[in-house]
Amino acid sequence: MVQGIIGSELVKLIKSGKVPDKGVADYLIVDVRDDDWKGGNIKGSRNYPSQRFLLEVDDLIERTKDVPITIFHCALSQERGPKAARIYEETRNALHDTNHTVYVLQGGFVQFGQSYKDDPELVENWREIIW
């Protein structure tokens, strides 16, 4: 079941020393924003645009089959992020074991970016003019 994660919990995960998306990763942050991705992103996240998500979900699942935590978000995490998280979880459960946790970042990048834009460990490529 997809769960929610608040920004401060994600910050703890990022700053915990756990490894994001490299070799044997502890977690992966998946950003499903489309053109609105250009205004900044969570450091270390991977962009899988919602417009192409269904075409790329199998690749994402193969890439993350050994990753225990996957966090999804979009701008507000009200539509694209939760939908992608559900598709990912259902597909991954059908193809692999269910020993993983899928989260949706509550408040999405808008809230996370506004809260943590000045911390280069958390947010990169921030463009104030967009937000």
FENWO-V999494 format. One record per residue. N is the residue number from 0. PSI is psi in degrees with one decimal (999 if undefined). OMEGA is omega as a letter, one per 20 degrees, with the letter a starting at -180 (999 if undefined). D_LAST is the distance of its C-alpha to the last C-alpha in Angstrom with 1 decimal. Layout:
BEGIN
N,PSI,OMEGA,D_LAST + N,PSI,OMEGA,D_LAST
END
This chain:
BEGIN
0,132.3,r,31.4 + 1,134.6,a,27.6 + 2,163.3,r,26.5 + 3,150.4,r,23.3 + 4,134.1,r,22.0 + 5,161.2,a,19.8 + 6,-44.1,a,17.4 + 7,-32.2,r,20.1 + 8,-38.2,r,22.7 + 9,-40.0,r,20.7 + 10,-45.0,r,20.3 + 11,-41.6,r,24.1 + 12,-47.9,a,24.7 + 13,-41.9,a,22.7 + 14,3.4,a,24.4 + 15,-12.3,a,27.8 + 16,-4.1,r,29.0 + 17,153.0,a,29.1 + 18,124.2,r,28.6 + 19,123.4,r,25.7 + 20,39.7,r,26.6 + 21,121.1,a,29.4 + 22,-119.5,r,33.0 + 23,95.3,a,33.8 + 24,150.3,r,30.4 + 25,-25.6,a,30.0 + 26,164.7,r,26.8 + 27,135.7,r,24.2 + 28,122.8,a,20.5 + 29,118.1,a,19.9 + 30,114.1,a,16.5 + 31,19.0,r,17.2 + 32,155.5,r,14.0 + 33,-116.3,a,15.0 + 34,-24.4,a,13.3 + 35,-1.9,r,9.8 + 36,-23.8,a,11.2 + 37,-10.7,a,10.6 + 38,0.4,a,7.2 + 39,164.3,a,9.1 + 40,163.0,r,11.8 + 41,129.5,a,14.2 + 42,130.7,r,17.0 + 43,-4.4,r,19.9 + 44,161.0,r,18.5 + 45,133.8,a,19.9 + 46,117.5,r,18.3 + 47,87.0,a,20.6 + 48,139.7,a,18.9 + 49,-31.6,a,19.9 + 50,-24.4,a,21.6 + 51,5.8,a,24.0 + 52,-44.4,a,24.2 + 53,-32.3,r,27.7 + 54,-23.6,a,29.0 + 55,-3.0,a,27.8 + 56,-37.1,r,28.4 + 57,-40.5,r,31.9 + 58,-42.9,r,30.9 + 59,-43.3,r,28.3 + 60,-43.4,r,31.0 + 61,-41.0,a,33.5 + 62,-29.3,a,31.2 + 63,15.2,a,30.6 + 64,-23.5,r,34.0 + 65,7.3,a,34.7 + 66,120.4,a,31.3 + 67,-21.2,a,31.7 + 68,127.7,r,28.1 + 69,128.4,a,25.4 + 70,126.2,r,21.9 + 71,150.1,r,19.8 + 72,161.8,r,16.3 + 73,-154.1,a,13.9 + 74,-51.7,a,10.5 + 75,-8.9,a,12.3 + 76,42.9,r,15.7 + 77,-28.3,a,17.5 + 78,-69.2,a,19.0 + 79,-46.7,a,18.5 + 80,-52.7,r,18.6 + 81,-39.4,r,21.5 + 82,-46.6,r,23.4 + 83,-40.7,r,23.2 + 84,-42.8,r,24.3 + 85,-44.4,r,27.2 + 86,-46.5,a,28.3 + 87,-50.0,a,28.2 + 88,-46.0,a,30.2 + 89,-42.2,a,32.7 + 90,-42.9,r,33.3 + 91,-41.4,r,33.5 + 92,-34.3,r,35.9 + 93,-30.1,a,38.1 + 94,-28.8,a,38.3 + 95,-179.1,r,38.3 + 96,166.1,a,39.1 + 97,21.9,a,37.0 + 98,66.9,r,36.7 + 99,164.4,r,32.9 + 100,133.4,r,30.0 + 101,128.5,a,27.0 + 102,158.0,r,24.0 + 103,128.5,r,20.7 + 104,113.9,a,17.9 + 105,133.6,a,17.5 + 106,-9.5,r,14.1 + 107,-164.4,a,12.9 + 108,-29.7,r,10.2 + 109,-52.7,a,7.6 + 110,-44.4,a,10.3 + 111,-46.6,a,11.6 + 112,-44.9,r,8.8 + 113,-37.3,a,8.2 + 114,-33.4,a,12.0 + 115,15.0,a,12.9 + 116,-24.7,a,10.6 + 117,2.1,r,13.6 + 118,106.2,a,16.1 + 119,-12.2,r,16.9 + 120,-16.5,a,19.2 + 121,-38.9,a,16.4 + 122,135.7,r,13.2 + 123,160.7,r,13.5 + 124,26.9,a,12.0 + 125,131.6,r,8.7 + 126,101.3,a,6.9 + 127,-36.8,a,5.2 + 128,-29.0,a,5.6 + 129,-35.1,a,3.8 + 130,999,999,0.0
END
